[in-house]
Amino acid sequence: MEFFTDMRTSAVHGRAFAVMGFCVGAFAAYAPQLKSQAGLGDAEFGLALLVGAVGAVGAMWLAPRVDRRLGPAAMVICALMLAAGFLLPGLAYSWVTFAAAMFVASGAAGLLDVVMNARLSGLEARTGRSLMNLNHGLFSLAYALAALVAGLVREAGVPPIWCFAGILAVSALLALGMRDAVPSDRTGEEDGTSSAALPGLMVVLAGVIVLIAFTAEQATENWSALHLERAFGASAAEGAIGPAILGLTMGIGRLSGQEVVRRIAEGKLMQIAAALAALGLLLAAFAPVQGLAYAGFAILGLGVSVIGPTALAWVGKTIPSRLRGAAISRMVMIGYCGFFIGPPVIGFMAEAFGLRLALAMMGGMLLCITAILVPALRASARRAGVVA
């Protein structure tokens, strides 16, 4: 019953998370074809994605101001911008046009990411309900569904532009119910409170927690199949089961975390989840047989799934309302770096120490959340009068 109450409470915001999942999931399915269509090598493709990441980070910095200017229509406009922006990679036939397309599409994603998380955080504060894990779970499920459908559509020979046109049509329908009538919280630029008033240490600590979680998530998604093939001689299909297990258990973990966070304080939940994720990654890294490696990736997915949403929820509850948008923006900016530094970080460590040890070192980073970062965050929370 509580689950359905939470679904109704955050129905407006859940639509925005679904649109994000649809766009990113479809892009992931079409990425090989888009890369080939633009005539890009691996390095050129990676560089174009880095250009997109720059666009996303810049947009995240501006997002609180954009949110205030657009008012109740902020999520509607940002969601439509996102869906329209993802049409552009399907029209790119060179590195320059593809990089420009990714800059625009990722910039729109950055705007929506901050706006929907900041507004959801405000809703949590007003209702007293924990909604972050539920809505991030909706993103994961939408991502999985879009990736599966887009993969089938691609297999049928449908060009990417038509697939993303379909995503735009679905997004437009969802946007009809995405208007958020609650005024945005005012932040520093307009109410006389400078950004320096933000409790910087708390925001940075929480942002680094999200960064490590996203780094472990993204790095493992990209390297798990290769680890299975190298360590156990797995076939391509068997190797693909690794990231599939990770994605599935992350969706399950986020939906389950929605209920768990009612019973466990955010700080304790992050410590338990990070320790569980580290255990899973270490098991996957040093598993003597392939089945145990699969189990390790499943445990990792369950643990790492709740860390980022819980940290965002904690900040939203702790930071004064007038600073919430700016705080979420800075946190998302820090955490987003994990999506594009994770895979190369693992690559550099694998080159130097081997892939097994590289995965184990990532597990050690997750343990830092449990042993160092959450205790420091809890101390900051106590000074602010909130126990995490």
HUDA-V177262 format. One record per backbone hydrogen bond with DSSP energy under -0.5 kcal/mol. CO is the residue of the C=O (numbers start at 1). NH is the residue of the N-H. E is the energy in kcal/mol with one decimal. If there is no record, write none. Layout:
CO/NH/E  CO/NH/E
This chain:
1/5/-2.0  2/6/-2.5  3/7/-2.1  4/8/-2.2  5/9/-2.5  6/10/-2.2  8/11/-1.2  10/14/-3.0  11/15/-1.2  12/16/-0.8  13/17/-1.8  14/18/-2.1  15/19/-2.3  16/20/-2.1  17/21/-2.2  18/22/-2.8  19/23/-2.3  20/24/-2.4  21/25/-2.6  22/26/-2.2  23/27/-2.0  24/28/-2.2  25/29/-1.8  26/30/-1.9  27/31/-1.2  30/34/-2.7  31/35/-2.7  32/36/-2.1  33/37/-2.9  34/38/-1.9  35/40/-2.4  36/39/-1.2  41/45/-2.5  42/46/-2.4  43/47/-2.4  44/48/-2.2  45/49/-2.1  46/50/-1.8  47/51/-2.0  48/52/-2.0  49/53/-2.1  50/54/-2.0  51/55/-1.9  52/56/-2.1  53/57/-2.5  54/58/-2.3  55/59/-2.1  56/60/-2.3  57/61/-1.6  58/62/-1.3  59/63/-1.3  62/65/-0.6  62/66/-2.1  63/67/-3.0  64/68/-1.9  65/69/-2.2  66/70/-2.4  67/71/-1.5  70/73/-1.4  71/74/-2.2  72/180/-2.1  73/77/-2.8  74/78/-2.5  75/79/-2.3  76/80/-2.1  77/81/-2.4  78/82/-2.2  79/83/-2.4  80/84/-2.5  81/85/-2.5  82/86/-1.7  84/87/-1.4  84/88/-0.5  85/88/-1.1  87/90/-0.7  88/91/-2.1  89/92/-1.1  94/98/-2.3  95/99/-3.1  96/100/-2.3  97/101/-2.2  98/102/-2.5  99/103/-2.1  100/104/-2.0  101/105/-2.9  102/106/-2.7  103/107/-1.7  104/108/-2.3  105/109/-2.0  106/110/-2.5  107/111/-2.1  108/112/-2.4  109/113/-2.6  110/114/-1.9  111/115/-2.5  112/116/-2.9  113/117/-1.7  114/118/-2.9  115/119/-2.5  116/120/-2.1  117/121/-2.3  118/122/-2.0  119/123/-2.1  120/124/-2.4  121/125/-2.0  122/126/-2.1  123/127/-2.5  124/128/-2.3  129/131/-0.6  131/135/-2.1  132/136/-2.7  133/137/-2.0  134/138/-1.8  135/139/-1.8  136/140/-2.0  137/141/-2.5  138/142/-2.7  139/143/-2.8  140/144/-2.4  141/145/-2.5  142/146/-2.7  143/147/-2.7  144/148/-2.2  145/149/-2.7  146/150/-3.0  147/151/-1.9  148/152/-1.9  149/153/-2.6  150/154/-2.9  151/155/-2.2  152/156/-1.4  153/158/-1.9  154/157/-1.9  159/162/-0.9  159/163/-1.4  160/164/-2.6  161/165/-1.4  162/166/-1.7  163/167/-1.8  164/168/-2.2  165/169/-2.0  166/170/-2.3  167/171/-2.7  168/172/-2.3  169/173/-1.7  170/174/-2.3  171/175/-2.4  172/176/-0.7  173/176/-0.8  174/177/-1.5  175/178/-1.7  179/181/-0.7  187/190/-1.7  187/191/-1.2  188/192/-0.8  192/194/-0.7  194/197/-2.2  195/198/-1.6  198/200/-2.1  199/203/-2.0  200/204/-2.8  201/205/-2.7  202/206/-2.5  203/207/-2.5  204/208/-2.6  205/209/-1.8  206/210/-2.1  207/211/-2.5  208/212/-2.7  209/213/-2.2  210/214/-2.9  211/215/-2.6  212/216/-2.6  213/217/-2.4  214/218/-3.0  215/219/-2.5  216/220/-2.0  217/221/-2.1  218/222/-1.7  219/223/-1.8  220/224/-2.5  223/227/-2.4  224/228/-2.3  225/229/-2.2  226/230/-2.6  227/231/-3.0  228/232/-1.8  228/234/-1.4  229/233/-0.9  235/239/-2.8  236/240/-2.0  237/241/-0.8  238/241/-0.5  239/242/-1.2  239/243/-0.6  240/244/-1.6  241/245/-2.8  242/246/-2.1  243/247/-2.6  244/248/-2.3  245/249/-2.7  246/250/-1.8  247/251/-1.8  248/252/-2.2  249/253/-2.8  250/254/-2.3  251/255/-1.9  252/256/-2.5  253/257/-2.6  254/258/-1.1  255/259/-0.5  256/259/-1.2  256/260/-2.1  257/261/-2.5  259/262/-1.2  260/263/-1.9  260/264/-1.5  265/269/-2.6  266/270/-2.4  267/271/-2.0  268/272/-2.6  269/273/-2.9  270/274/-2.5  271/275/-2.1  272/276/-2.4  273/277/-2.7  274/278/-2.5  275/279/-2.3  276/280/-2.3  277/281/-2.4  278/282/-2.6  279/283/-2.4  280/284/-2.5  281/285/-2.3  282/286/-2.2  283/287/-0.9  289/293/-1.3  290/294/-2.1  291/295/-2.0  292/296/-2.3  293/297/-2.2  294/298/-2.1  295/299/-2.4  296/300/-2.6  297/301/-2.3  298/302/-2.1  299/303/-2.2  300/304/-3.1  301/305/-1.4  303/306/-0.9  304/307/-0.7  304/308/-0.7  305/309/-0.5  306/310/-1.9  307/311/-2.2  308/312/-2.2  309/313/-2.3  310/314/-2.4  311/315/-2.3  312/316/-2.3  313/317/-1.8  314/318/-1.7  315/319/-3.0  320/323/-1.8  320/324/-0.6  321/324/-0.9  323/327/-2.5  324/328/-2.8  325/329/-2.2  326/330/-2.3  327/331/-2.5  328/332/-2.9  329/333/-2.2  330/334/-2.3  331/335/-3.0  332/336/-2.9  333/337/-0.9  334/337/-0.7  335/338/-1.8  336/339/-1.8  336/340/-0.7  337/340/-0.8  337/341/-2.1  338/342/-1.6  341/345/-2.4  342/346/-2.3  343/347/-2.1  344/348/-2.8  345/349/-2.4  346/350/-2.9  347/351/-2.2  348/352/-1.7  349/353/-3.3  349/354/-0.5  350/354/-1.8  354/358/-1.9  355/359/-2.5  356/360/-2.0  357/361/-2.4  358/362/-1.6  359/363/-1.7  360/364/-1.8  361/365/-1.7  362/366/-1.7  363/367/-1.7  364/368/-1.1  365/369/-0.7  366/369/-1.0  366/370/-1.0  367/371/-2.8  368/372/-2.4  368/373/-2.4  369/374/-2.4  372/376/-1.8  373/377/-2.5  374/378/-3.1  375/379/-1.9  376/380/-1.7  377/381/-2.3  378/382/-2.3  379/383/-1.7  380/384/-1.2  381/386/-3.1  382/385/-1.1  386/388/-0.5  388/267/-2.7  388/268/-0.6
